[in-house]
Amino acid sequence: MDSRLPEIDLVIFDCDGVLVDSEELSCRCLSEALGQAGIEMSTEQALELFLGRSTAAVIAYCRDLGRQLPADFLTDLARQVRETFGAQLKPISGVAALLADLRLPHCVASSSDLDRVSFSLELTGLANYFGRRLYTSQMVKHGKPAPDLFLHAAGRMGAEPRRTLVIEDSVSGVTAARAAGMRVWGFVGGSHYRSRDGGGLLRRAGANRVFASMTAFWTEG
């Protein structure tokens, strides 16, 4: 156990916006894909509605609008995201050094599908820090903000929820972690929070702490 987190046996990292700086990129792709399907939505609106949520939430949203997406929508979106990530995706600054120094068991729990998470981590040089300890919304019935994914990840890792710390950047993720009975820190260092009060959002959702740089991970506050 790392002595700097004396009551924690497991750290669960969200992927998008915590390990890789992908949220603005992926929401821009979603905005463009929806526009091609005749549904106007800005990147900012996509961030407000779907940050930290799975594509199932996008499908449900469109269904509630009475709009049917093309059969190949998700396939086309995934291709567009992959191409954009391949050209522009970067790791969150300082996260590799943090992971290299982290002595606690750790894993990923993401609303993105497993292929995208694996691709993102490989592309940014972070894959070796997690191996196969990748858990996604595909593996549970209900994605974030339900607690299912975090409880699944902790169960697979053999950790009790009350001794698990979650690192999240979204309201839905913070809500899910709190519902799972876990401690949760909100991270606001991704580019999608450059012009938004991420700290206020995550604190109101129940984050036990908010920090903006991975170099401040061990700092009190």
C-alpha positions in Angstrom: 0.0 0.0 0.0 1.2 3.5 -0.7 1.6 5.3 2.6 0.3 8.5 1.1 -3.2 7.0 0.7 -3.4 5.0 4.0 -7.1 4.0 3.8 -7.1 3.1 0.1 -6.5 -0.4 -1.5 -7.4 0.5 -5.1 -7.4 3.5 -7.4 -9.8 3.5 -10.3 -9.1 5.9 -13.1 -11.6 7.1 -15.6 -10.0 7.2 -19.1 -11.3 10.1 -21.2 -10.4 13.4 -19.6 -8.3 11.8 -16.8 -5.7 9.7 -18.5 -6.0 11.0 -22.0 -7.1 14.5 -23.1 -9.9 13.3 -25.3 -13.2 14.8 -24.2 -13.2 17.8 -26.4 -12.0 15.8 -29.4 -14.6 13.1 -29.0 -17.5 15.6 -28.4 -16.4 17.5 -31.5 -16.6 14.3 -33.5 -20.1 13.5 -31.9 -21.3 17.0 -32.8 -20.2 16.6 -36.4 -21.7 13.0 -36.7 -25.0 14.2 -35.3 -25.0 17.1 -37.7 -24.5 14.7 -40.6 -27.6 12.8 -39.3 -29.6 16.0 -39.3 -29.4 16.7 -35.5 -27.8 20.1 -34.7 -25.6 20.0 -31.6 -22.5 22.1 -30.8 -19.4 20.6 -29.2 -20.3 22.5 -26.0 -23.8 21.1 -25.9 -22.3 17.6 -26.5 -20.0 18.1 -23.5 -22.9 19.3 -21.3 -25.1 16.4 -22.2 -22.7 13.4 -22.7 -19.5 14.1 -20.8 -18.6 10.8 -19.1 -21.5 8.9 -20.6 -21.6 6.1 -23.1 -23.0 6.1 -26.7 -26.1 4.4 -25.3 -26.9 7.7 -23.7 -26.6 9.4 -27.1 -29.0 6.8 -28.7 -31.5 7.3 -25.9 -31.3 11.1 -26.2 -32.1 10.9 -29.9 -34.8 8.4 -29.4 -36.5 10.7 -26.9 -36.4 13.4 -29.5 -38.2 11.1 -31.9 -35.2 11.0 -34.2 -33.8 7.7 -35.5 -30.1 7.6 -36.2 -28.8 5.9 -39.3 -27.9 2.2 -38.9 -24.2 2.9 -39.4 -24.1 6.0 -37.1 -22.0 4.3 -34.3 -19.7 2.7 -36.8 -19.1 6.0 -38.6 -18.7 7.8 -35.3 -16.1 5.3 -34.0 -14.1 5.6 -37.3 -14.2 9.4 -37.0 -13.1 9.3 -33.4 -10.3 6.9 -34.2 -9.0 9.0 -37.0 -9.1 12.2 -34.9 -7.4 10.5 -31.9 -4.7 9.1 -34.2 -3.9 12.6 -35.3 -4.4 14.7 -32.1 -4.8 12.6 -28.9 -2.3 13.3 -26.1 -2.0 11.9 -22.6 -2.9 14.1 -19.7 0.2 16.0 -18.7 2.1 14.3 -15.9 -0.1 11.2 -15.7 2.7 8.8 -16.9 4.9 9.9 -14.1 2.1 9.5 -11.6 1.3 6.0 -12.8 5.0 5.0 -12.7 5.2 6.1 -9.1 1.8 4.6 -8.0 2.4 1.6 -5.8 -1.3 0.8 -5.2 -3.3 -1.5 -7.4 -5.1 0.5 -10.1 -7.3 0.0 -13.1 -9.5 1.8 -15.6 -13.3 2.1 -15.6 -14.6 3.9 -18.6 -17.9 4.7 -20.4 -16.1 4.3 -23.7 -16.0 0.8 -25.3 -13.1 -1.5 -24.8 -11.6 -1.0 -28.3 -11.5 2.7 -27.9 -10.0 2.6 -24.4 -7.3 0.1 -25.5 -6.6 2.2 -28.6 -6.3 5.4 -26.6 -4.0 3.9 -24.0 -1.7 2.3 -26.6 -1.6 5.5 -28.7 -0.6 7.6 -25.7 1.9 5.1 -24.2 -0.1 4.4 -21.1 -1.2 0.8 -21.9 1.5 -0.9 -19.9 0.5 0.8 -16.7 -2.9 -1.1 -16.8 -2.4 -4.3 -18.7 -5.8 -6.0 -19.0 -7.3 -4.2 -16.0 -9.7 -2.3 -18.2 -13.4 -2.2 -17.4 -16.0 -0.5 -19.6 -19.7 0.2 -19.7 -20.1 -2.8 -22.1 -19.5 -5.1 -19.1 -22.5 -3.9 -17.0 -26.2 -3.4 -17.4 -26.2 0.3 -16.4 -23.4 2.8 -17.2 -22.5 5.9 -15.3 -24.1 7.7 -13.4 -25.2 4.3 -12.0 -22.6 2.7 -9.7 -22.5 -0.6 -11.6 -19.3 -0.1 -13.5 -17.2 1.0 -10.5 -18.7 -1.8 -8.4 -17.8 -4.3 -11.1 -14.2 -3.0 -11.4 -13.7 -3.1 -7.6 -15.1 -6.6 -7.5 -12.8 -7.8 -10.2 -9.9 -6.2 -8.5 -10.8 -7.7 -5.1 -11.3 -4.3 -3.3 -14.0 -3.1 -1.0 -15.9 0.0 -2.3 -15.2 1.9 0.9 -11.4 1.4 0.4 -11.5 2.5 -3.3 -10.6 5.9 -4.7 -12.0 7.0 -8.0 -10.4 9.7 -10.2 -13.1 11.3 -12.4 -13.7 14.3 -14.6 -17.4 14.2 -15.1 -20.5 14.8 -13.0 -21.9 11.4 -14.1 -18.7 9.7 -13.0 -18.6 11.5 -9.6 -22.2 10.6 -9.1 -21.5 6.9 -9.9 -18.6 6.7 -7.6 -20.5 8.2 -4.7 -23.4 5.9 -5.3 -20.9 3.0 -5.2 -19.8 4.1 -1.7 -16.3 5.1 -2.9 -14.1 8.1 -2.3 -13.9 10.3 -5.5 -11.5 13.0 -6.6 -12.5 15.3 -9.4 -9.9 16.1 -12.0 -10.3 19.3 -14.0 -7.0 19.4 -16.0 -8.4 18.4 -19.3 -8.8 20.8 -22.2 -12.6 20.6 -22.0 -12.5 22.6 -18.7 -10.4 25.5 -20.0 -13.5 27.8 -20.1 -15.8 26.0 -17.7 -16.1 25.8 -14.0 -15.3 22.1 -13.7 -14.4 22.4 -10.1 -17.8 23.8 -9.1 -19.6 21.2 -11.1 -17.7 18.3 -9.6 -17.9 19.6 -6.0 -21.6 20.0 -6.3 -21.8 16.4 -7.6 -20.1 15.2 -4.5 -16.3 15.1 -5.2 -14.3 14.8 -2.0 -11.5 16.8 -3.6 -10.9 18.6 -6.9 -7.4 19.0 -8.5 -6.2 20.4 -11.8 -2.8 18.9 -12.3 -1.5 15.4 -12.0 1.6 16.9 -10.4 -0.7 17.9 -7.5 -2.1 14.4 -7.1 -0.4 13.9 -3.7 -1.0 17.5 -2.5 -3.5 17.9 0.3 -6.6 19.9 -0.4 
